[in-house]
């Protein structure tokens, strides 16, 4: 049947055949296809959009699913699971894990393989250029409130390049604590471990 005007259906609309296709547009450029016992499939790299063109779900290539929003993507659930078998890549300037419960949040890195190796927390500095002496490699900073509720750095673990020469590399690890002269407070190295080199 071909309808050249609007069609209103007052109750259920059923497509009885497997692999039935709903086509949209003058040239049917967007289709929604029934996949038997599975669900519905949007064709090619077409998109489901919400509100405007900045909020959408689509697949830009085979094996890839894109979820985009110009402000926030919110996921609310008691447990959020990510089953990536190779890697989880985050391209963002900041990751914040927050919780209001006492003693939380807890970040756990767990290895369950029955062998002698362990899990690893790795800081990588890959500057895209030759490394140099005194480059920071990674740091862990401990921040808390002072009596005026100002956020203050009270301690830090810092690893730097002590010697960058190829095949003659050495590192430096500093344990820093906050010290004050009565006016200013700053992190000061309380213990420095430095590797030997030629």
C-alpha positions in Angstrom: 0.0 0.0 0.0 1.2 3.5 -0.8 -0.1 6.5 1.1 0.6 10.0 -0.2 -0.5 11.7 3.0 -0.3 11.2 6.8 -1.5 7.9 8.2 -2.9 7.7 11.7 -3.1 4.3 13.5 -5.4 4.2 16.5 -4.0 1.1 18.1 -1.1 -1.4 17.7 0.9 -1.6 14.4 2.5 -4.9 13.7 5.0 -5.9 11.0 4.5 -9.6 10.7 7.4 -10.7 8.6 10.9 -11.4 9.9 13.5 -8.8 8.6 10.8 -6.3 8.1 12.1 -2.8 7.2 10.8 0.6 8.1 12.1 3.2 5.7 12.3 7.0 6.4 12.9 9.9 4.0 12.1 10.7 0.4 14.9 8.3 -0.7 14.6 5.9 2.2 18.1 6.9 3.4 17.3 5.9 6.9 16.0 2.4 7.7 15.1 0.4 10.8 15.3 -3.3 10.2 13.9 -6.2 12.3 16.6 -8.7 13.3 14.9 -12.0 14.1 14.9 -12.9 17.8 17.5 -10.1 18.4 16.1 -6.6 18.0 16.2 -3.7 15.7 19.1 -2.4 13.5 19.6 1.1 12.3 21.3 1.2 8.9 25.0 2.1 8.3 26.2 5.0 10.3 22.8 6.7 10.8 22.2 8.1 14.2 19.6 8.2 17.0 19.5 11.9 18.1 18.0 13.4 21.2 17.0 17.1 21.5 19.7 18.4 19.0 22.6 17.2 16.8 25.1 17.2 19.8 23.4 14.3 21.6 23.4 11.1 19.7 24.1 7.4 19.5 25.6 5.9 16.3 28.2 3.6 14.9 30.9 5.4 12.8 32.5 2.1 11.8 32.0 -1.7 12.1 32.9 -2.7 15.7 32.5 0.8 17.1 29.7 2.4 19.1 29.7 6.2 19.7 27.8 7.8 22.5 28.1 11.6 22.3 26.8 14.5 24.3 27.9 18.2 24.5 27.4 18.4 28.3 27.1 15.2 30.3 26.6 11.5 29.9 25.0 10.2 33.1 24.8 6.5 34.1 23.1 5.8 37.4 23.0 2.2 38.8 24.1 0.4 42.0 26.8 -1.3 39.9 28.4 -0.1 36.7 30.3 -2.8 34.8 32.7 -2.4 31.9 33.8 -5.6 30.2 36.6 -4.4 28.0 38.9 -7.3 27.2 41.8 -5.2 25.9 41.8 -1.7 27.4 39.7 1.2 28.6 41.0 4.5 27.2 39.9 7.8 28.8 40.9 11.0 27.0 40.1 13.6 29.6 42.0 16.2 31.7 40.5 15.0 34.9 39.0 11.9 36.5 37.2 12.5 39.8 35.9 9.6 42.0 33.8 11.0 44.8 31.7 9.5 47.6 30.1 11.0 50.8 30.4 7.9 53.0 33.0 7.7 55.7 36.2 6.0 54.5 35.2 6.1 50.9 35.8 6.0 48.0 38.2 3.0 47.8 40.2 2.4 44.6 41.2 -1.2 44.3 43.5 -2.7 41.6 43.0 -6.5 41.8 44.8 -9.3 40.0 43.3 -12.8 40.3 45.8 -14.9 38.3 47.5 -17.7 40.1 51.1 -16.7 39.5 53.9 -14.6 41.0 53.1 -11.3 39.2 51.1 -8.5 40.7 48.8 -5.7 39.5 50.5 -2.4 38.7 49.8 1.3 39.0 51.8 2.9 36.2 52.6 6.6 35.5 53.9 7.2 32.0 55.4 10.5 30.8 55.5 10.4 26.9 56.3 13.9 25.9 56.8 13.3 22.2 60.3 14.7 22.5 63.6 13.8 24.0 63.5 13.4 27.8 65.6 15.8 29.9 67.0 15.9 33.3 64.5 16.9 36.0 61.5 16.0 33.9 58.6 14.9 36.2 57.6 11.3 35.6 54.7 11.0 38.0 53.4 12.3 41.3 50.9 11.4 44.0 49.7 14.4 46.0 47.8 14.3 49.3 45.4 17.3 49.8 43.3 18.1 52.8 41.6 21.0 54.6 43.4 23.4 56.9 41.7 25.1 59.8 40.3 27.7 57.5 38.9 24.9 55.2 41.4 25.9 52.5 42.5 22.9 50.4 46.2 22.4 51.1 48.8 20.0 49.8 50.2 18.2 52.9 52.3 15.6 51.2 53.5 14.3 47.8 55.4 11.4 46.3 57.3 12.7 43.2 59.4 10.8 40.7 61.7 12.7 38.3 64.4 12.0 35.7 67.7 12.5 37.4 69.8 11.6 34.3 68.2 11.3 30.9 71.2 10.1 28.8 70.3 7.0 26.9 71.8 3.8 28.5 72.8 5.9 31.4 69.4 6.8 32.8 68.8 7.3 36.5 65.8 8.4 38.5 65.0 10.4 41.6 62.2 9.8 44.1 61.2 12.5 46.6 58.9 12.2 49.6 57.7 15.8 50.2 55.8 17.1 53.2 54.2 20.5 53.9 56.3 22.9 55.9 55.6 26.4 57.0 57.6 29.5 58.1 54.6 30.9 59.9 53.4 32.8 56.8 53.7 30.5 53.8 53.3 26.7 53.5 54.9 24.7 50.8 55.9 21.2 50.0 59.5 20.4 50.9 61.5 17.2 50.2 61.9 15.3 53.5 63.5 12.3 51.9 65.2 12.0 48.5 66.3 8.7 46.9 68.5 9.2 43.7 69.9 6.5 41.5 73.5 6.4 40.6 74.8 6.9 37.1 78.1 7.2 35.3 
